[in-house]
Amino acid sequence: MKTLELKFLNEEEKIVTLSLDQPVEPADPAAIDQAMDEIITQNVFFSAGGSLVSKKSARIVERNVVDIEI
């Protein structure tokens, strides 16, 4: 399973991560950058440390899970 992680800094300069399942690939850095700017501008998410104030990073994370029969 893949997720797109958008990392922001809040007012207390702590990292806040928003995770989105099944990202479109290949990732479009310009579109992600624009979306992150819009999230900050619209102030739609709030964290324990206050509003999101700046972008930190974005990445796609892949996680593989294999069930083991016991």
Jmol script that loads the backbone (N, CA, C; Angstrom):
load data "model"
ATOM      1  N   MET A   1       0.842  -1.177   0.000  1.00  0.00           N
ATOM      2  CA  MET A   1       0.000   0.000   0.000  1.00  0.00           C
ATOM      3  C   MET A   1       0.893   1.247   0.000  1.00  0.00           C
ATOM      4  N   LYS A   2       0.539   2.213  -0.814  1.00  0.00           N
ATOM      5  CA  LYS A   2       1.304   3.456  -0.881  1.00  0.00           C
ATOM      6  C   LYS A   2       0.479   4.608  -0.315  1.00  0.00           C
ATOM      7  N   THR A   3       1.178   5.533   0.325  1.00  0.00           N
ATOM      8  CA  THR A   3       0.541   6.752   0.807  1.00  0.00           C
ATOM      9  C   THR A   3       1.425   7.949   0.452  1.00  0.00           C
ATOM     10  N   LEU A   4       0.777   9.064   0.241  1.00  0.00           N
ATOM     11  CA  LEU A   4       1.475  10.329   0.044  1.00  0.00           C
ATOM     12  C   LEU A   4       1.458  11.044   1.384  1.00  0.00           C
ATOM     13  N   GLU A   5       2.629  11.349   1.922  1.00  0.00           N
ATOM     14  CA  GLU A   5       2.734  12.064   3.191  1.00  0.00           C
ATOM     15  C   GLU A   5       3.119  13.508   2.923  1.00  0.00           C
ATOM     16  N   LEU A   6       2.285  14.418   3.400  1.00  0.00           N
ATOM     17  CA  LEU A   6       2.559  15.849   3.303  1.00  0.00           C
ATOM     18  C   LEU A   6       2.943  16.313   4.698  1.00  0.00           C
ATOM     19  N   LYS A   7       4.139  16.858   4.831  1.00  0.00           N
ATOM     20  CA  LYS A   7       4.635  17.278   6.141  1.00  0.00           C
ATOM     21  C   LYS A   7       4.681  18.805   6.205  1.00  0.00           C
ATOM     22  N   PHE A   8       4.095  19.332   7.276  1.00  0.00           N
ATOM     23  CA  PHE A   8       4.022  20.768   7.512  1.00  0.00           C
ATOM     24  C   PHE A   8       4.607  21.092   8.876  1.00  0.00           C
ATOM     25  N   LEU A   9       4.915  22.360   9.091  1.00  0.00           N
ATOM     26  CA  LEU A   9       5.259  22.846  10.426  1.00  0.00           C
ATOM     27  C   LEU A   9       4.076  23.653  10.936  1.00  0.00           C
ATOM     28  N   ASN A  10       3.756  23.480  12.229  1.00  0.00           N
ATOM     29  CA  ASN A  10       2.672  24.266  12.810  1.00  0.00           C
ATOM     30  C   ASN A  10       3.245  25.486  13.543  1.00  0.00           C
ATOM     31  N   GLU A  11       2.391  26.202  14.231  1.00  0.00           N
ATOM     32  CA  GLU A  11       2.812  27.433  14.918  1.00  0.00           C
ATOM     33  C   GLU A  11       3.864  27.184  15.982  1.00  0.00           C
ATOM     34  N   GLU A  12       3.915  25.976  16.530  1.00  0.00           N
ATOM     35  CA  GLU A  12       4.931  25.636  17.534  1.00  0.00           C
ATOM     36  C   GLU A  12       6.168  25.019  16.888  1.00  0.00           C
ATOM     37  N   GLU A  13       6.239  25.073  15.559  1.00  0.00           N
ATOM     38  CA  GLU A  13       7.338  24.518  14.764  1.00  0.00           C
ATOM     39  C   GLU A  13       7.487  23.010  14.947  1.00  0.00           C
ATOM     40  N   LYS A  14       6.368  22.340  15.201  1.00  0.00           N
ATOM     41  CA  LYS A  14       6.346  20.885  15.268  1.00  0.00           C
ATOM     42  C   LYS A  14       5.829  20.352  13.944  1.00  0.00           C
ATOM     43  N   ILE A  15       6.294  19.150  13.578  1.00  0.00           N
ATOM     44  CA  ILE A  15       5.900  18.558  12.307  1.00  0.00           C
ATOM     45  C   ILE A  15       4.514  17.929  12.419  1.00  0.00           C
ATOM     46  N   VAL A  16       3.676  18.234  11.428  1.00  0.00           N
ATOM     47  CA  VAL A  16       2.343  17.655  11.306  1.00  0.00           C
ATOM     48  C   VAL A  16       2.297  16.936   9.962  1.00  0.00           C
ATOM     49  N   THR A  17       1.875  15.681   9.975  1.00  0.00           N
ATOM     50  CA  THR A  17       1.841  14.882   8.746  1.00  0.00           C
ATOM     51  C   THR A  17       0.413  14.566   8.351  1.00  0.00           C
ATOM     52  N   LEU A  18       0.081  14.868   7.095  1.00  0.00           N
ATOM     53  CA  LEU A  18      -1.194  14.465   6.510  1.00  0.00           C
ATOM     54  C   LEU A  18      -0.892  13.329   5.546  1.00  0.00           C
ATOM     55  N   SER A  19      -1.607  12.225   5.669  1.00  0.00           N
ATOM     56  CA  SER A  19      -1.372  11.062   4.813  1.00  0.00           C
ATOM     57  C   SER A  19      -2.572  10.823   3.909  1.00  0.00           C
ATOM     58  N   LEU A  20      -2.295  10.610   2.632  1.00  0.00           N
ATOM     59  CA  LEU A  20      -3.335  10.356   1.642  1.00  0.00           C
ATOM     60  C   LEU A  20      -3.082   9.000   1.008  1.00  0.00           C
ATOM     61  N   ASP A  21      -4.079   8.133   1.043  1.00  0.00           N
ATOM     62  CA  ASP A  21      -3.950   6.799   0.464  1.00  0.00           C
ATOM     63  C   ASP A  21      -4.023   6.835  -1.055  1.00  0.00           C
ATOM     64  N   GLN A  22      -3.388   5.870  -1.687  1.00  0.00           N
ATOM     65  CA  GLN A  22      -3.415   5.643  -3.124  1.00  0.00           C
ATOM     66  C   GLN A  22      -3.116   6.908  -3.944  1.00  0.00           C
ATOM     67  N   PRO A  23      -1.921   7.468  -3.787  1.00  0.00           N
ATOM     68  CA  PRO A  23      -1.577   8.670  -4.547  1.00  0.00           C
ATOM     69  C   PRO A  23      -1.447   8.376  -6.044  1.00  0.00           C
ATOM     70  N   VAL A  24      -1.690   9.392  -6.841  1.00  0.00           N
ATOM     71  CA  VAL A  24      -1.502   9.281  -8.284  1.00  0.00           C
ATOM     72  C   VAL A  24      -0.006   9.230  -8.555  1.00  0.00           C
ATOM     73  N   GLU A  25       0.388   8.290  -9.411  1.00  0.00           N
ATOM     74  CA  GLU A  25       1.801   8.192  -9.767  1.00  0.00           C
ATOM     75  C   GLU A  25       1.953   8.253 -11.267  1.00  0.00           C
ATOM     76  N   PRO A  26       3.005   8.825 -11.789  1.00  0.00           N
ATOM     77  CA  PRO A  26       4.087   9.415 -11.010  1.00  0.00           C
ATOM     78  C   PRO A  26       3.629  10.712 -10.333  1.00  0.00           C
ATOM     79  N   ALA A  27       4.233  10.996  -9.206  1.00  0.00           N
ATOM     80  CA  ALA A  27       3.890  12.200  -8.449  1.00  0.00           C
ATOM     81  C   ALA A  27       4.274  13.441  -9.231  1.00  0.00           C
ATOM     82  N   ASP A  28       3.425  14.455  -9.153  1.00  0.00           N
ATOM     83  CA  ASP A  28       3.680  15.732  -9.823  1.00  0.00           C
ATOM     84  C   ASP A  28       4.119  16.741  -8.757  1.00  0.00           C
ATOM     85  N   PRO A  29       5.434  16.991  -8.635  1.00  0.00           N
ATOM     86  CA  PRO A  29       5.922  17.889  -7.578  1.00  0.00           C
ATOM     87  C   PRO A  29       5.273  19.272  -7.597  1.00  0.00           C
ATOM     88  N   ALA A  30       5.019  19.816  -8.771  1.00  0.00           N
ATOM     89  CA  ALA A  30       4.409  21.153  -8.866  1.00  0.00           C
ATOM     90  C   ALA A  30       2.988  21.132  -8.309  1.00  0.00           C
ATOM     91  N   ALA A  31       2.223  20.089  -8.631  1.00  0.00           N
ATOM     92  CA  ALA A  31       0.849  19.989  -8.141  1.00  0.00           C
ATOM     93  C   ALA A  31       0.827  19.784  -6.627  1.00  0.00           C
ATOM     94  N   ILE A  32       1.745  18.973  -6.115  1.00  0.00           N
ATOM     95  CA  ILE A  32       1.826  18.741  -4.670  1.00  0.00           C
ATOM     96  C   ILE A  32       2.193  20.035  -3.954  1.00  0.00           C
ATOM     97  N   ASP A  33       3.154  20.761  -4.486  1.00  0.00           N
ATOM     98  CA  ASP A  33       3.575  22.039  -3.907  1.00  0.00           C
ATOM     99  C   ASP A  33       2.397  23.013  -3.869  1.00  0.00           C
ATOM    100  N   GLN A  34       1.656  23.087  -4.966  1.00  0.00           N
ATOM    101  CA  GLN A  34       0.500  23.987  -5.044  1.00  0.00           C
ATOM    102  C   GLN A  34      -0.587  23.563  -4.050  1.00  0.00           C
ATOM    103  N   ALA A  35      -0.836  22.252  -3.944  1.00  0.00           N
ATOM    104  CA  ALA A  35      -1.841  21.759  -2.998  1.00  0.00           C
ATOM    105  C   ALA A  35      -1.445  22.086  -1.559  1.00  0.00           C
ATOM    106  N   MET A  36      -0.172  21.928  -1.243  1.00  0.00           N
ATOM    107  CA  MET A  36       0.292  22.236   0.119  1.00  0.00           C
ATOM    108  C   MET A  36       0.147  23.733   0.414  1.00  0.00           C
ATOM    109  N   ASP A  37       0.457  24.568  -0.567  1.00  0.00           N
ATOM    110  CA  ASP A  37       0.259  26.019  -0.398  1.00  0.00           C
ATOM    111  C   ASP A  37      -1.206  26.330  -0.122  1.00  0.00           C
ATOM    112  N   GLU A  38      -2.100  25.659  -0.860  1.00  0.00           N
ATOM    113  CA  GLU A  38      -3.534  25.900  -0.699  1.00  0.00           C
ATOM    114  C   GLU A  38      -4.025  25.441   0.671  1.00  0.00           C
ATOM    115  N   ILE A  39      -3.500  24.322   1.158  1.00  0.00           N
ATOM    116  CA  ILE A  39      -3.871  23.839   2.493  1.00  0.00           C
ATOM    117  C   ILE A  39      -3.495  24.880   3.543  1.00  0.00           C
ATOM    118  N   ILE A  40      -2.300  25.455   3.415  1.00  0.00           N
ATOM    119  CA  ILE A  40      -1.862  26.484   4.371  1.00  0.00           C
ATOM    120  C   ILE A  40      -2.718  27.742   4.230  1.00  0.00           C
ATOM    121  N   THR A  41      -2.947  28.173   3.000  1.00  0.00           N
ATOM    122  CA  THR A  41      -3.723  29.392   2.743  1.00  0.00           C
ATOM    123  C   THR A  41      -5.153  29.279   3.272  1.00  0.00           C
ATOM    124  N   GLN A  42      -5.798  28.141   3.007  1.00  0.00           N
ATOM    125  CA  GLN A  42      -7.191  27.946   3.421  1.00  0.00           C
ATOM    126  C   GLN A  42      -7.331  27.666   4.918  1.00  0.00           C
ATOM    127  N   ASN A  43      -6.218  27.308   5.567  1.00  0.00           N
ATOM    128  CA  ASN A  43      -6.212  27.036   7.005  1.00  0.00           C
ATOM    129  C   ASN A  43      -7.302  26.020   7.377  1.00  0.00           C
ATOM    130  N   VAL A  44      -7.349  24.909   6.625  1.00  0.00           N
ATOM    131  CA  VAL A  44      -8.403  23.918   6.815  1.00  0.00           C
ATOM    132  C   VAL A  44      -8.074  22.863   7.861  1.00  0.00           C
ATOM    133  N   PHE A  45      -6.810  22.741   8.244  1.00  0.00           N
ATOM    134  CA  PHE A  45      -6.417  21.758   9.246  1.00  0.00           C
ATOM    135  C   PHE A  45      -5.825  22.480  10.448  1.00  0.00           C
ATOM    136  N   PHE A  46      -6.098  21.935  11.624  1.00  0.00           N
ATOM    137  CA  PHE A  46      -5.586  22.504  12.863  1.00  0.00           C
ATOM    138  C   PHE A  46      -4.945  21.375  13.653  1.00  0.00           C
ATOM    139  N   SER A  47      -3.820  21.644  14.255  1.00  0.00           N
ATOM    140  CA  SER A  47      -3.136  20.635  15.063  1.00  0.00           C
ATOM    141  C   SER A  47      -3.092  21.093  16.512  1.00  0.00           C
ATOM    142  N   ALA A  48      -2.639  20.214  17.387  1.00  0.00           N
ATOM    143  CA  ALA A  48      -2.523  20.560  18.806  1.00  0.00           C
ATOM    144  C   ALA A  48      -1.587  21.748  19.009  1.00  0.00           C
ATOM    145  N   GLY A  49      -0.641  21.938  18.082  1.00  0.00           N
ATOM    146  CA  GLY A  49       0.313  23.040  18.187  1.00  0.00           C
ATOM    147  C   GLY A  49      -0.087  24.265  17.376  1.00  0.00           C
ATOM    148  N   GLY A  50      -1.346  24.310  16.960  1.00  0.00           N
ATOM    149  CA  GLY A  50      -1.827  25.473  16.214  1.00  0.00           C
ATOM    150  C   GLY A  50      -1.953  25.187  14.726  1.00  0.00           C
ATOM    151  N   SER A  51      -2.178  26.247  13.982  1.00  0.00           N
ATOM    152  CA  SER A  51      -2.383  26.150  12.537  1.00  0.00           C
ATOM    153  C   SER A  51      -1.108  25.736  11.816  1.00  0.00           C
ATOM    154  N   LEU A  52      -1.282  25.192  10.616  1.00  0.00           N
ATOM    155  CA  LEU A  52      -0.135  24.850   9.773  1.00  0.00           C
ATOM    156  C   LEU A  52       0.386  26.141   9.158  1.00  0.00           C
ATOM    157  N   VAL A  53       1.694  26.376   9.260  1.00  0.00           N
ATOM    158  CA  VAL A  53       2.239  27.656   8.811  1.00  0.00           C
ATOM    159  C   VAL A  53       3.251  27.552   7.677  1.00  0.00           C
ATOM    160  N   SER A  54       3.866  26.370   7.487  1.00  0.00           N
ATOM    161  CA  SER A  54       4.838  26.243   6.396  1.00  0.00           C
ATOM    162  C   SER A  54       4.983  24.791   5.964  1.00  0.00           C
ATOM    163  N   LYS A  55       5.488  24.618   4.747  1.00  0.00           N
ATOM    164  CA  LYS A  55       5.731  23.288   4.199  1.00  0.00           C
ATOM    165  C   LYS A  55       7.088  22.791   4.671  1.00  0.00           C
ATOM    166  N   LYS A  56       7.158  21.496   4.947  1.00  0.00           N
ATOM    167  CA  LYS A  56       8.442  20.888   5.302  1.00  0.00           C
ATOM    168  C   LYS A  56       8.894  19.936   4.198  1.00  0.00           C
ATOM    169  N   SER A  57       8.021  18.967   3.830  1.00  0.00           N
ATOM    170  CA  SER A  57       8.403  17.999   2.803  1.00  0.00           C
ATOM    171  C   SER A  57       7.179  17.215   2.353  1.00  0.00           C
ATOM    172  N   ALA A  58       7.397  16.425   1.315  1.00  0.00           N
ATOM    173  CA  ALA A  58       6.371  15.491   0.834  1.00  0.00           C
ATOM    174  C   ALA A  58       7.094  14.239   0.369  1.00  0.00           C
ATOM    175  N   ARG A  59       6.439  13.084   0.561  1.00  0.00           N
ATOM    176  CA  ARG A  59       7.064  11.846   0.121  1.00  0.00           C
ATOM    177  C   ARG A  59       5.998  10.783  -0.080  1.00  0.00           C
ATOM    178  N   ILE A  60       6.331   9.809  -0.924  1.00  0.00           N
ATOM    179  CA  ILE A  60       5.472   8.649  -1.094  1.00  0.00           C
ATOM    180  C   ILE A  60       6.111   7.510  -0.302  1.00  0.00           C
ATOM    181  N   VAL A  61       5.283   6.889   0.532  1.00  0.00           N
ATOM    182  CA  VAL A  61       5.749   5.798   1.375  1.00  0.00           C
ATOM    183  C   VAL A  61       5.023   4.527   0.944  1.00  0.00           C
ATOM    184  N   GLU A  62       5.785   3.452   0.770  1.00  0.00           N
ATOM    185  CA  GLU A  62       5.199   2.170   0.413  1.00  0.00           C
ATOM    186  C   GLU A  62       5.385   1.207   1.563  1.00  0.00           C
ATOM    187  N   ARG A  63       4.307   0.531   1.908  1.00  0.00           N
ATOM    188  CA  ARG A  63       4.338  -0.419   3.017  1.00  0.00           C
ATOM    189  C   ARG A  63       3.830  -1.762   2.517  1.00  0.00           C
ATOM    190  N   ASN A  64       4.609  -2.778   2.735  1.00  0.00           N
ATOM    191  CA  ASN A  64       4.226  -4.132   2.344  1.00  0.00           C
ATOM    192  C   ASN A  64       3.899  -4.932   3.592  1.00  0.00           C
ATOM    193  N   VAL A  65       2.754  -5.588   3.574  1.00  0.00           N
ATOM    194  CA  VAL A  65       2.335  -6.414   4.695  1.00  0.00           C
ATOM    195  C   VAL A  65       2.132  -7.826   4.166  1.00  0.00           C
ATOM    196  N   VAL A  66       2.753  -8.785   4.823  1.00  0.00           N
ATOM    197  CA  VAL A  66       2.600 -10.196   4.458  1.00  0.00           C
ATOM    198  C   VAL A  66       2.081 -10.934   5.680  1.00  0.00           C
ATOM    199  N   ASP A  67       0.894 -11.512   5.558  1.00  0.00           N
ATOM    200  CA  ASP A  67       0.331 -12.291   6.654  1.00  0.00           C
ATOM    201  C   ASP A  67       1.059 -13.626   6.751  1.00  0.00           C
ATOM    202  N   ILE A  68       1.282 -14.067   7.966  1.00  0.00           N
ATOM    203  CA  ILE A  68       1.939 -15.348   8.203  1.00  0.00           C
ATOM    204  C   ILE A  68       0.911 -16.291   8.822  1.00  0.00           C
ATOM    205  N   GLU A  69       0.716 -17.423   8.190  1.00  0.00           N
ATOM    206  CA  GLU A  69      -0.218 -18.423   8.705  1.00  0.00           C
ATOM    207  C   GLU A  69       0.410 -19.103   9.910  1.00  0.00           C
ATOM    208  N   ILE A  70      -0.302 -19.112  11.043  1.00  0.00           N
ATOM    209  CA  ILE A  70       0.231 -19.790  12.234  1.00  0.00           C
ATOM    210  C   ILE A  70      -0.736 -20.834  12.734  1.00  0.00           C
TER     211      ILE A  70
END
end "model"
wireframe off; spacefill off
backbone 0.3
color backbone group
